[in-house]
Amino acid sequence: MSDPKPGDGNAARLKLWWSTEGKHLWANDPHPWTRLNQLLKSKGVPKHMVDGLTTNIYVLVKGHGPGRD
């Protein structure tokens, strides 16, 4: 199967997994953005896209940006 969004580094697939099945690994952490960012880095997400991807997933799950309660 070909990549439906070539050039995005599989960001769409990563967003889906980390916002659903992988959510339990970071969403209830005292510092969820930082934890998710660490997890994405450990999975090899490139440095130039990890912070943006982390924020996008965070907003998708939490409904607001990091730093808001």
C-alpha positions in Angstrom: 0.0 0.0 0.0 1.4 3.4 -0.9 1.6 6.3 1.5 -1.5 8.4 1.1 0.4 11.6 2.0 3.9 11.2 0.6 6.4 13.6 2.2 4.6 14.1 5.5 6.8 11.5 7.3 3.7 9.4 8.1 2.5 12.2 10.4 -1.1 11.3 9.8 -0.6 7.7 10.8 1.4 8.9 13.9 -1.3 11.3 14.9 -4.0 8.7 14.7 -2.1 6.1 16.7 -0.8 8.5 19.5 -4.3 10.1 19.8 -6.1 6.8 20.2 -4.3 3.6 21.0 -1.1 5.3 22.4 -2.9 8.0 24.3 -2.7 6.1 27.6 1.1 6.3 27.5 1.2 10.1 27.8 -2.2 11.8 28.3 -2.4 11.4 32.1 1.2 12.2 32.8 1.8 15.3 35.0 3.6 16.8 32.0 1.7 15.3 29.0 3.2 17.4 26.2 6.8 16.7 27.4 6.1 13.0 27.8 4.6 12.8 24.4 7.5 14.7 22.9 9.9 12.3 24.5 8.0 9.3 23.2 7.9 10.6 19.7 11.6 11.4 19.8 12.3 7.8 21.0 10.4 6.5 18.0 12.6 8.5 15.6 10.4 11.4 14.7 12.8 13.9 13.0 13.9 16.8 15.1 12.5 19.4 12.7 8.9 18.0 13.1 8.7 16.6 16.6 7.6 19.7 18.4 4.9 20.6 15.9 3.6 17.0 15.8 3.6 16.8 19.6 1.4 20.0 19.8 -0.9 18.8 17.0 -1.5 15.5 18.8 -1.9 17.2 22.2 -4.6 19.6 20.8 -6.4 16.7 19.1 -6.6 14.8 22.4 -7.0 17.6 24.9 -9.0 20.1 22.9 -6.6 23.0 23.7 -3.0 23.9 23.5 -0.4 23.0 26.1 -0.2 25.2 29.1 -4.0 25.5 29.6 -5.9 23.5 32.2 
